[in-house]
Amino acid sequence: MKNKQMLTLCVAAFLGGTVGGVLSTQLLSPMSVDAQRTNGVHAEEFLLLDAQGQARAGLGLDANGEVGLVLRSKDGNRTLTLSPDDPSIIKLVERGGRLLWGAP
């Protein structure tokens, strides 16, 4: 193979790879999600999980659309709830559902 043919082959391979790479990123790249904006994250629930995968804290909406913040003790025996939509805005409840403390 002559030097001129080798140079032509290398240029063609380089241009083909470059054009193919540009086209593949334009045609095959995942579409951006419209719900996510650069200045915020939109979700109905955020959970904080411990190393075992148990939910220890959560911020979200319940089935009635009421907002709440829930913090759970390490052993899962106590739950602290903050919800402006609930008559008792702040509640500390034990596992059986008994109210330990509440604030209107």
N, CA, C and O atoms as a GROMACS GRO file, in nm:
protein
  416
    1MET      N    1   0.086  -0.117   0.000
    1MET     CA    2   0.000   0.000   0.000
    1MET      C    3   0.090   0.123   0.000
    1MET      O    4   0.188   0.131   0.075
    2LYS      N    5   0.057   0.217  -0.084
    2LYS     CA    6   0.139   0.336  -0.096
    2LYS      C    7   0.106   0.433   0.017
    2LYS      O    8   0.001   0.424   0.080
    3ASN      N    9   0.197   0.527   0.040
    3ASN     CA   10   0.179   0.626   0.148
    3ASN      C   11   0.054   0.709   0.127
    3ASN      O   12  -0.016   0.741   0.223
    4LYS      N   13   0.024   0.746   0.003
    4LYS     CA   14  -0.094   0.828  -0.026
    4LYS      C   15  -0.222   0.751   0.005
    4LYS      O   16  -0.317   0.808   0.058
    5GLN      N   17  -0.225   0.623  -0.026
    5GLN     CA   18  -0.342   0.541   0.003
    5GLN      C   19  -0.359   0.522   0.154
    5GLN      O   20  -0.471   0.523   0.205
    6MET      N   21  -0.249   0.506   0.225
    6MET     CA   22  -0.254   0.489   0.370
    6MET      C   23  -0.305   0.617   0.436
    6MET      O   24  -0.386   0.610   0.529
    7LEU      N   25  -0.260   0.731   0.390
    7LEU     CA   26  -0.304   0.858   0.445
    7LEU      C   27  -0.452   0.879   0.418
    7LEU      O   28  -0.525   0.925   0.505
    8THR      N   29  -0.496   0.847   0.298
    8THR     CA   30  -0.638   0.859   0.263
    8THR      C   31  -0.723   0.768   0.350
    8THR      O   32  -0.830   0.808   0.396
    9LEU      N   33  -0.678   0.647   0.375
    9LEU     CA   34  -0.750   0.552   0.459
    9LEU      C   35  -0.759   0.601   0.603
    9LEU      O   36  -0.864   0.591   0.666
   10CYS      N   37  -0.650   0.655   0.656
   10CYS     CA   38  -0.650   0.708   0.794
   10CYS      C   39  -0.741   0.828   0.808
   10CYS      O   40  -0.814   0.838   0.907
   11VAL      N   41  -0.740   0.919   0.712
   11VAL     CA   42  -0.828   1.036   0.716
   11VAL      C   43  -0.973   0.993   0.707
   11VAL      O   44  -1.058   1.045   0.779
   12ALA      N   45  -1.004   0.898   0.619
   12ALA     CA   46  -1.142   0.850   0.605
   12ALA      C   47  -1.189   0.782   0.734
   12ALA      O   48  -1.303   0.801   0.776
   13ALA      N   49  -1.102   0.703   0.797
   13ALA     CA   50  -1.139   0.637   0.923
   13ALA      C   51  -1.161   0.740   1.033
   13ALA      O   52  -1.255   0.727   1.111
   14PHE      N   53  -1.075   0.842   1.042
   14PHE     CA   54  -1.090   0.946   1.143
   14PHE      C   55  -1.219   1.024   1.124
   14PHE      O   56  -1.294   1.046   1.219
   15LEU      N   57  -1.246   1.067   1.001
   15LEU     CA   58  -1.368   1.144   0.973
   15LEU      C   59  -1.493   1.059   0.996
   15LEU      O   60  -1.592   1.108   1.050
   16GLY      N   61  -1.489   0.932   0.957
   16GLY     CA   62  -1.603   0.844   0.979
   16GLY      C   63  -1.631   0.823   1.128
   16GLY      O   64  -1.746   0.825   1.171
   17GLY      N   65  -1.525   0.804   1.207
   17GLY     CA   66  -1.542   0.788   1.351
   17GLY      C   67  -1.595   0.913   1.418
   17GLY      O   68  -1.681   0.906   1.506
   18THR      N   69  -1.544   1.029   1.376
   18THR     CA   70  -1.588   1.156   1.433
   18THR      C   71  -1.735   1.183   1.400
   18THR      O   72  -1.814   1.216   1.488
   19VAL      N   73  -1.770   1.169   1.273
   19VAL     CA   74  -1.909   1.192   1.232
   19VAL      C   75  -2.002   1.090   1.299
   19VAL      O   76  -2.111   1.127   1.344
   20GLY      N   77  -1.962   0.965   1.306
   20GLY     CA   78  -2.044   0.864   1.372
   20GLY      C   79  -2.063   0.893   1.520
   20GLY      O   80  -2.173   0.874   1.572
   21GLY      N   81  -1.959   0.938   1.588
   21GLY     CA   82  -1.969   0.972   1.729
   21GLY      C   83  -2.063   1.089   1.753
   21GLY      O   84  -2.143   1.085   1.847
   22VAL      N   85  -2.054   1.192   1.671
   22VAL     CA   86  -2.142   1.308   1.686
   22VAL      C   87  -2.286   1.269   1.659
   22VAL      O   88  -2.375   1.307   1.735
   23LEU      N   89  -2.310   1.195   1.553
   23LEU     CA   90  -2.447   1.154   1.522
   23LEU      C   91  -2.505   1.062   1.629
   23LEU      O   92  -2.623   1.073   1.662
   24SER      N   93  -2.424   0.972   1.685
   24SER     CA   94  -2.476   0.881   1.786
   24SER      C   95  -2.514   0.955   1.914
   24SER      O   96  -2.613   0.920   1.978
   25THR      N   97  -2.438   1.057   1.952
   25THR     CA   98  -2.475   1.132   2.073
   25THR      C   99  -2.599   1.217   2.049
   25THR      O  100  -2.676   1.240   2.142
   26GLN      N  101  -2.620   1.262   1.928
   26GLN     CA  102  -2.738   1.342   1.899
   26GLN      C  103  -2.863   1.256   1.884
   26GLN      O  104  -2.972   1.296   1.926
   27LEU      N  105  -2.849   1.140   1.825
   27LEU     CA  106  -2.966   1.057   1.796
   27LEU      C  107  -2.998   0.957   1.906
   27LEU      O  108  -3.115   0.924   1.927
   28LEU      N  109  -2.898   0.908   1.977
   28LEU     CA  110  -2.919   0.800   2.073
   28LEU      C  111  -2.907   0.842   2.219
   28LEU      O  112  -2.924   0.757   2.307
   29SER      N  113  -2.878   0.968   2.248
   29SER     CA  114  -2.864   1.010   2.388
   29SER      C  115  -3.000   1.015   2.455
   29SER      O  116  -3.100   1.047   2.390
   30PRO      N  117  -3.007   0.982   2.585
   30PRO     CA  118  -3.136   0.984   2.655
   30PRO      C  119  -3.191   1.126   2.663
   30PRO      O  120  -3.118   1.223   2.679
   31MET      N  121  -3.321   1.134   2.652
   31MET     CA  122  -3.387   1.264   2.660
   31MET      C  123  -3.387   1.311   2.804
   31MET      O  124  -3.398   1.230   2.896
   32SER      N  125  -3.375   1.441   2.825
   32SER     CA  126  -3.378   1.494   2.961
   32SER      C  127  -3.521   1.487   3.015
   32SER      O  128  -3.618   1.495   2.941
   33VAL      N  129  -3.530   1.471   3.146
   33VAL     CA  130  -3.660   1.460   3.212
   33VAL      C  131  -3.714   1.600   3.236
   33VAL      O  132  -3.644   1.684   3.294
   34ASP      N  133  -3.836   1.626   3.192
   34ASP     CA  134  -3.893   1.759   3.206
   34ASP      C  135  -3.926   1.792   3.351
   34ASP      O  136  -3.928   1.910   3.387
   35ALA      N  137  -3.952   1.692   3.436
   35ALA     CA  138  -3.988   1.718   3.575
   35ALA      C  139  -3.868   1.769   3.655
   35ALA      O  140  -3.888   1.835   3.757
   36GLN      N  141  -3.747   1.742   3.613
   36GLN     CA  142  -3.629   1.786   3.684
   36GLN      C  143  -3.579   1.916   3.622
   36GLN      O  144  -3.548   1.922   3.503
   37ARG      N  145  -3.573   2.018   3.704
   37ARG     CA  146  -3.518   2.145   3.658
   37ARG      C  147  -3.383   2.164   3.725
   37ARG      O  148  -3.352   2.099   3.825
   38THR      N  149  -3.303   2.252   3.671
   38THR     CA  150  -3.170   2.274   3.726
   38THR      C  151  -3.174   2.337   3.863
   38THR      O  152  -3.078   2.324   3.939
   39ASN      N  153  -3.281   2.406   3.897
   39ASN     CA  154  -3.286   2.473   4.027
   39ASN      C  155  -3.371   2.398   4.130
   39ASN      O  156  -3.409   2.458   4.230
   40GLY      N  157  -3.401   2.271   4.109
   40GLY     CA  158  -3.479   2.197   4.207
   40GLY      C  159  -3.501   2.053   4.167
   40GLY      O  160  -3.477   2.012   4.054
   41VAL      N  161  -3.549   1.976   4.265
   41VAL     CA  162  -3.583   1.837   4.244
   41VAL      C  163  -3.729   1.821   4.283
   41VAL      O  164  -3.772   1.873   4.386
   42HIS      N  165  -3.804   1.750   4.204
   42HIS     CA  166  -3.946   1.733   4.228
   42HIS      C  167  -3.976   1.586   4.258
   42HIS      O  168  -3.942   1.498   4.180
   43ALA      N  169  -4.041   1.562   4.371
   43ALA     CA  170  -4.078   1.426   4.409
   43ALA      C  171  -4.193   1.433   4.508
   43ALA      O  172  -4.219   1.538   4.567
   44GLU      N  173  -4.262   1.321   4.526
   44GLU     CA  174  -4.368   1.314   4.625
   44GLU      C  175  -4.317   1.264   4.759
   44GLU      O  176  -4.385   1.281   4.860
   45GLU      N  177  -4.199   1.203   4.761
   45GLU     CA  178  -4.145   1.147   4.885
   45GLU      C  179  -3.993   1.140   4.881
   45GLU      O  180  -3.934   1.108   4.778
   46PHE      N  181  -3.931   1.171   4.995
   46PHE     CA  182  -3.787   1.155   5.013
   46PHE      C  183  -3.768   1.068   5.137
   46PHE      O  184  -3.827   1.095   5.241
   47LEU      N  185  -3.686   0.965   5.126
   47LEU     CA  186  -3.660   0.874   5.238
   47LEU      C  187  -3.511   0.874   5.270
   47LEU      O  188  -3.427   0.879   5.181
   48LEU      N  189  -3.481   0.866   5.400
   48LEU     CA  190  -3.345   0.849   5.447
   48LEU      C  191  -3.337   0.709   5.504
   48LEU      O  192  -3.406   0.676   5.601
   49LEU      N  193  -3.252   0.624   5.445
   49LEU     CA  194  -3.242   0.484   5.484
   49LEU      C  195  -3.113   0.460   5.561
   49LEU      O  196  -3.011   0.524   5.535
   50ASP      N  197  -3.119   0.367   5.659
   50ASP     CA  198  -2.998   0.330   5.731
   50ASP      C  199  -2.924   0.222   5.652
   50ASP      O  200  -2.965   0.186   5.541
   51ALA      N  201  -2.815   0.171   5.708
   51ALA     CA  202  -2.731   0.073   5.638
   51ALA      C  203  -2.806  -0.057   5.608
   51ALA      O  204  -2.770  -0.127   5.514
   52GLN      N  205  -2.909  -0.090   5.687
   52GLN     CA  206  -2.988  -0.211   5.664
   52GLN      C  207  -3.105  -0.188   5.568
   52GLN      O  208  -3.180  -0.281   5.540
   53GLY      N  209  -3.119  -0.066   5.518
   53GLY     CA  210  -3.227  -0.036   5.423
   53GLY      C  211  -3.359   0.002   5.489
   53GLY      O  212  -3.460   0.014   5.421
   54GLN      N  213  -3.358   0.022   5.622
   54GLN     CA  214  -3.480   0.061   5.692
   54GLN      C  215  -3.496   0.212   5.684
   54GLN      O  216  -3.398   0.286   5.700
   55ALA      N  217  -3.619   0.259   5.660
   55ALA     CA  218  -3.647   0.402   5.653
   55ALA      C  219  -3.636   0.461   5.793
   55ALA      O  220  -3.707   0.418   5.884
   56ARG      N  221  -3.548   0.559   5.810
   56ARG     CA  222  -3.532   0.625   5.939
   56ARG      C  223  -3.593   0.764   5.939
   56ARG      O  224  -3.629   0.816   6.045
   57ALA      N  225  -3.607   0.825   5.822
   57ALA     CA  226  -3.667   0.957   5.811
   57ALA      C  227  -3.734   0.967   5.676
   57ALA      O  228  -3.692   0.905   5.578
   58GLY      N  229  -3.840   1.046   5.673
   58GLY     CA  230  -3.910   1.064   5.547
   58GLY      C  231  -3.978   1.198   5.541
   58GLY      O  232  -4.024   1.250   5.643
   59LEU      N  233  -3.984   1.254   5.425
   59LEU     CA  234  -4.055   1.378   5.398
   59LEU      C  235  -4.141   1.350   5.277
   59LEU      O  236  -4.091   1.310   5.172
   60GLY      N  237  -4.271   1.372   5.291
   60GLY     CA  238  -4.356   1.340   5.177
   60GLY      C  239  -4.502   1.375   5.198
   60GLY      O  240  -4.539   1.440   5.296
   61LEU      N  241  -4.581   1.330   5.105
   61LEU     CA  242  -4.726   1.350   5.105
   61LEU      C  243  -4.794   1.217   5.133
   61LEU      O  244  -4.751   1.113   5.084
   62ASP      N  245  -4.902   1.222   5.213
   62ASP     CA  246  -4.977   1.098   5.236
   62ASP      C  247  -5.086   1.085   5.130
   62ASP      O  248  -5.092   1.164   5.036
   63ALA      N  249  -5.173   0.985   5.144
   63ALA     CA  250  -5.277   0.959   5.045
   63ALA      C  251  -5.376   1.074   5.031
   63ALA      O  252  -5.438   1.090   4.926
   64ASN      N  253  -5.390   1.156   5.137
   64ASN     CA  254  -5.482   1.270   5.133
   64ASN      C  255  -5.414   1.397   5.083
   64ASN      O  256  -5.478   1.503   5.078
   65GLY      N  257  -5.288   1.389   5.046
   65GLY     CA  258  -5.216   1.506   4.998
   65GLY      C  259  -5.162   1.594   5.110
   65GLY      O  260  -5.123   1.708   5.086
   66GLU      N  261  -5.161   1.542   5.234
   66GLU     CA  262  -5.109   1.618   5.347
   66GLU      C  263  -4.959   1.594   5.360
   66GLU      O  264  -4.912   1.481   5.346
   67VAL      N  265  -4.884   1.700   5.388
   67VAL     CA  266  -4.739   1.692   5.397
   67VAL      C  267  -4.698   1.654   5.539
   67VAL      O  268  -4.765   1.688   5.636
   68GLY      N  269  -4.586   1.583   5.550
   68GLY     CA  270  -4.537   1.545   5.681
   68GLY      C  271  -4.390   1.510   5.680
   68GLY      O  272  -4.334   1.470   5.578
   69LEU      N  273  -4.329   1.525   5.798
   69LEU     CA  274  -4.191   1.486   5.821
   69LEU      C  275  -4.194   1.381   5.931
   69LEU      O  276  -4.252   1.404   6.037
   70VAL      N  277  -4.133   1.265   5.907
   70VAL     CA  278  -4.135   1.154   6.002
   70VAL      C  279  -3.991   1.116   6.033
   70VAL      O  280  -3.910   1.094   5.943
   71LEU      N  281  -3.960   1.108   6.164
   71LEU     CA  282  -3.829   1.063   6.210
   71LEU      C  283  -3.851   0.940   6.298
   71LEU      O  284  -3.935   0.943   6.388
   72ARG      N  285  -3.777   0.834   6.272
   72ARG     CA  286  -3.795   0.708   6.345
   72ARG      C  287  -3.668   0.676   6.424
   72ARG      O  288  -3.557   0.696   6.375
   73SER      N  289  -3.685   0.627   6.548
   73SER     CA  290  -3.570   0.591   6.633
   73SER      C  291  -3.494   0.474   6.573
   73SER      O  292  -3.544   0.402   6.487
   74LYS      N  293  -3.371   0.456   6.619
   74LYS     CA  294  -3.284   0.351   6.565
   74LYS      C  295  -3.348   0.213   6.580
   74LYS      O  296  -3.341   0.131   6.489
   75ASP      N  297  -3.411   0.188   6.697
   75ASP     CA  298  -3.474   0.058   6.720
   75ASP      C  299  -3.615   0.049   6.664
   75ASP      O  300  -3.676  -0.058   6.668
   76GLY      N  301  -3.668   0.158   6.610
   76GLY     CA  302  -3.801   0.158   6.550
   76GLY      C  303  -3.915   0.166   6.649
   76GLY      O  304  -4.031   0.150   6.611
   77ASN      N  305  -3.885   0.190   6.778
   77ASN     CA  306  -3.989   0.193   6.880
   77ASN      C  307  -4.061   0.327   6.889
   77ASN      O  308  -4.177   0.332   6.932
   78ARG      N  309  -3.996   0.434   6.851
   78ARG     CA  310  -4.058   0.566   6.860
   78ARG      C  311  -4.054   0.637   6.726
   78ARG      O  312  -3.960   0.622   6.648
   79THR      N  313  -4.159   0.715   6.700
   79THR     CA  314  -4.169   0.791   6.577
   79THR      C  315  -4.208   0.934   6.611
   79THR      O  316  -4.306   0.956   6.683
   80LEU      N  317  -4.133   1.030   6.559
   80LEU     CA  318  -4.164   1.172   6.575
   80LEU      C  319  -4.221   1.221   6.444
   80LEU      O  320  -4.159   1.206   6.338
   81THR      N  321  -4.339   1.281   6.450
   81THR     CA  322  -4.408   1.325   6.330
   81THR      C  323  -4.434   1.475   6.337
   81THR      O  324  -4.476   1.527   6.440
   82LEU      N  325  -4.408   1.544   6.228
   82LEU     CA  326  -4.436   1.686   6.216
   82LEU      C  327  -4.524   1.704   6.092
   82LEU      O  328  -4.482   1.674   5.980
   83SER      N  329  -4.647   1.752   6.114
   83SER     CA  330  -4.739   1.771   6.002
   83SER      C  331  -4.828   1.891   6.030
   83SER      O  332  -4.906   1.888   6.125
   84PRO      N  333  -4.818   1.996   5.950
   84PRO     CA  334  -4.902   2.114   5.971
   84PRO      C  335  -5.050   2.087   5.938
   84PRO      O  336  -5.136   2.166   5.977
   85ASP      N  337  -5.079   1.979   5.869
   85ASP     CA  338  -5.217   1.945   5.833
   85ASP      C  339  -5.287   1.864   5.941
   85ASP      O  340  -5.410   1.850   5.937
   86ASP      N  341  -5.212   1.811   6.038
   86ASP     CA  342  -5.268   1.729   6.146
   86ASP      C  343  -5.307   1.819   6.263
   86ASP      O  344  -5.238   1.918   6.288
   87PRO      N  345  -5.416   1.788   6.337
   87PRO     CA  346  -5.452   1.870   6.453
   87PRO      C  347  -5.340   1.878   6.557
   87PRO      O  348  -5.318   1.984   6.615
   88SER      N  349  -5.269   1.768   6.581
   88SER     CA  350  -5.149   1.771   6.665
   88SER      C  351  -5.030   1.784   6.572
   88SER      O  352  -4.988   1.687   6.508
   89ILE      N  353  -4.976   1.905   6.564
   89ILE     CA  354  -4.872   1.933   6.465
   89ILE      C  355  -4.748   1.848   6.488
   89ILE      O  356  -4.688   1.798   6.393
   90ILE      N  357  -4.709   1.832   6.616
   90ILE     CA  358  -4.592   1.751   6.650
   90ILE      C  359  -4.638   1.637   6.740
   90ILE      O  360  -4.708   1.660   6.839
   91LYS      N  361  -4.599   1.514   6.705
   91LYS     CA  362  -4.637   1.397   6.785
   91LYS      C  363  -4.518   1.304   6.801
   91LYS      O  364  -4.441   1.282   6.707
   92LEU      N  365  -4.503   1.250   6.923
   92LEU     CA  366  -4.407   1.143   6.949
   92LEU      C  367  -4.490   1.022   6.988
   92LEU      O  368  -4.560   1.023   7.089
   93VAL      N  369  -4.480   0.916   6.907
   93VAL     CA  370  -4.565   0.798   6.923
   93VAL      C  371  -4.476   0.676   6.937
   93VAL      O  372  -4.373   0.665   6.870
   94GLU      N  373  -4.516   0.583   7.026
   94GLU     CA  374  -4.441   0.458   7.037
   94GLU      C  375  -4.496   0.358   6.937
   94GLU      O  376  -4.600   0.381   6.874
   95ARG      N  377  -4.427   0.245   6.923
   95ARG     CA  378  -4.459   0.147   6.821
   95ARG      C  379  -4.606   0.101   6.825
   95ARG      O  380  -4.666   0.083   6.719
   96GLY      N  381  -4.664   0.083   6.941
   96GLY     CA  382  -4.802   0.038   6.952
   96GLY      C  383  -4.904   0.143   6.914
   96GLY      O  384  -5.023   0.113   6.908
   97GLY      N  385  -4.861   0.266   6.889
   97GLY     CA  386  -4.952   0.373   6.851
   97GLY      C  387  -4.988   0.464   6.967
   97GLY      O  388  -5.063   0.560   6.948
   98ARG      N  389  -4.936   0.436   7.086
   98ARG     CA  390  -4.967   0.520   7.204
   98ARG      C  391  -4.892   0.653   7.190
   98ARG      O  392  -4.772   0.655   7.165
   99LEU      N  393  -4.965   0.762   7.208
   99LEU     CA  394  -4.909   0.896   7.202
   99LEU      C  395  -4.827   0.922   7.327
   99LEU      O  396  -4.880   0.921   7.438
  100LEU      N  397  -4.698   0.947   7.310
  100LEU     CA  398  -4.610   0.978   7.424
  100LEU      C  399  -4.608   1.128   7.451
  100LEU      O  400  -4.600   1.170   7.567
  101TRP      N  401  -4.614   1.208   7.347
  101TRP     CA  402  -4.609   1.354   7.360
  101TRP      C  403  -4.667   1.416   7.234
  101TRP      O  404  -4.652   1.362   7.124
  102GLY      N  405  -4.733   1.528   7.251
  102GLY     CA  406  -4.790   1.598   7.136
  102GLY      C  407  -4.798   1.746   7.163
  102GLY      O  408  -4.808   1.789   7.278
  103ALA      N  409  -4.796   1.823   7.059
  103ALA     CA  410  -4.809   1.969   7.069
  103ALA      C  411  -4.909   2.015   6.964
  103ALA      O  412  -4.903   1.974   6.848
  104PRO      N  413  -4.999   2.101   7.007
  104PRO     CA  414  -5.099   2.149   6.910
  104PRO      C  415  -5.041   2.237   6.809
  104PRO      O  416  -5.112   2.285   6.721
   0.00000   0.00000   0.00000
